[in-house]
Amino acid sequence: MKRRNAASDKRRRKMITVLWTAVLALGTIILIYKEMTAVLYILATLGVTALLAVVGMADLSPAEKLSNDPRRSDDSAAIASGMTSTFGSKPS
């Protein structure tokens, strides 16, 4: 069984990303050259829709739970009412 180290995994992922970017750029250039702007418009719309779906489905709550930083408390009510943060202040 062949084991890979973290550096080679990063290098491999970076190479895959560069290849994907090059292929998509070449495809875009070809579509522009062939004057197929309708296809580009459809692909761009589908791409933005997919990106929004991924961002909308992202579960960000585990990242918030990992951070135990008390300075990152939820002061959205204080921000909305124009008050300064009340977190960590002692009751009077």
Protein Blocks (a to p, Z undefined) as FASTA:
>chain_A
ZZddfklmmmmmmmmmmmmmmmmmmmmmmmmmnopaklmmmmmmmmmmmmmmmmmmpcfk
lmmmmpmcfklccfklmmmnopacfehiacZZ
